[in-house]
Amino acid sequence: MSAPTPSSTPFQLAMPSPSGEQLKAARQAAGLNQAQAAELMGYSLQTGSRGGLQSRTWQALESPTDDRNMQGPVFAMFLLLTGQHPDFELARKAPEDAA
């Protein structure tokens, strides 16, 4: 099998940063709570005051009063992983034929 040839034109994909409201809507549409979404994306989890897991980072990303935003490429990956991306979907590669 030969290696793929690099394209002379780089692949362009618009990946804007979501607002906190957009991120929350995407998480809810995926049926995830904040801790589940944070774990999916590799954010750290802490034990909350009531004993459950929480992600302060994810809470901040969804907060309308916090200046932090999720980076566009990370949001695009979240949408891909949860089947919500408007243009693309993840697909398993076909197994290579054994020769």
C-alpha positions as CSV (number, residue, x, y, z in Angstrom):
1,M,0.0,0.0,0.0
2,S,1.4,3.4,-1.0
3,A,1.4,6.4,1.2
4,P,-1.1,9.1,0.4
5,T,0.2,12.0,-1.6
6,P,0.0,15.4,0.1
7,S,-2.4,17.8,-1.5
8,S,-1.1,21.1,-2.7
9,T,-4.2,22.8,-1.3
10,P,-4.7,22.4,2.4
11,F,-8.1,21.2,3.6
12,Q,-10.1,24.1,4.8
13,L,-12.8,23.7,7.4
14,A,-14.6,26.6,9.2
15,M,-14.3,25.9,12.9
16,P,-15.7,28.9,14.9
17,S,-15.6,28.9,18.7
18,P,-19.0,28.3,20.2
19,S,-20.7,30.6,22.6
20,G,-21.5,29.1,26.0
21,E,-25.2,28.7,24.9
22,Q,-24.2,26.9,21.7
23,L,-21.9,24.5,23.7
24,K,-24.7,23.8,26.2
25,A,-27.2,23.2,23.5
26,A,-24.9,20.7,21.7
27,R,-24.2,18.9,25.0
28,Q,-27.9,18.6,25.8
29,A,-28.7,17.5,22.2
30,A,-26.1,14.7,22.7
31,G,-27.9,13.6,25.9
32,L,-24.8,14.2,28.1
33,N,-24.4,15.9,31.4
34,Q,-21.4,18.2,31.9
35,A,-19.2,15.6,33.5
36,Q,-19.9,13.1,30.7
37,A,-19.1,15.7,28.0
38,A,-16.0,16.8,29.9
39,E,-14.8,13.2,30.1
40,L,-15.4,12.6,26.4
41,M,-13.3,15.6,25.6
42,G,-10.5,14.9,28.1
43,Y,-11.2,17.6,30.6
44,S,-10.5,16.9,34.2
45,L,-13.2,15.9,36.6
46,Q,-13.5,16.7,40.3
47,T,-15.7,15.5,43.1
48,G,-18.4,18.1,43.7
49,S,-19.7,19.3,47.1
50,R,-22.6,16.8,46.9
51,G,-20.3,13.9,46.0
52,G,-20.9,13.7,42.3
53,L,-18.4,14.3,39.5
54,Q,-18.2,17.7,37.9
55,S,-15.9,19.6,35.6
56,R,-15.3,23.2,36.6
57,T,-13.6,23.7,33.2
58,W,-16.8,22.6,31.3
59,Q,-19.0,24.7,33.6
60,A,-16.8,27.7,32.8
61,L,-17.0,27.0,29.0
62,E,-20.8,27.0,29.2
63,S,-21.1,30.0,31.5
64,P,-22.3,33.3,29.9
65,T,-20.3,35.3,32.5
66,D,-16.9,33.5,31.9
67,D,-14.5,34.8,29.2
68,R,-13.2,31.3,28.4
69,N,-14.4,29.7,25.2
70,M,-13.9,26.3,23.7
71,Q,-11.6,26.4,20.7
72,G,-13.3,25.9,17.4
73,P,-11.4,22.7,16.4
74,V,-12.2,21.1,19.8
75,F,-15.9,22.0,19.3
76,A,-15.8,20.5,15.8
77,M,-14.4,17.3,17.3
78,F,-17.2,17.3,20.0
79,L,-19.8,17.6,17.3
80,L,-18.1,14.8,15.3
81,L,-17.9,12.5,18.3
82,T,-21.6,13.1,19.2
83,G,-22.9,12.8,15.7
84,Q,-24.0,16.4,15.4
85,H,-21.5,17.9,12.9
86,P,-23.5,19.6,10.1
87,D,-21.2,18.5,7.3
88,F,-19.2,15.5,8.4
89,E,-19.6,12.2,10.3
90,L,-17.1,9.8,11.7
91,A,-16.9,6.4,10.0
92,R,-14.9,3.3,10.8
93,K,-12.2,2.5,8.3
94,A,-12.8,-0.6,6.2
95,P,-10.4,-3.4,7.2
96,E,-7.5,-3.9,4.8
97,D,-7.6,-7.1,2.8
98,A,-5.1,-9.6,4.2
99,A,-2.6,-10.6,1.5
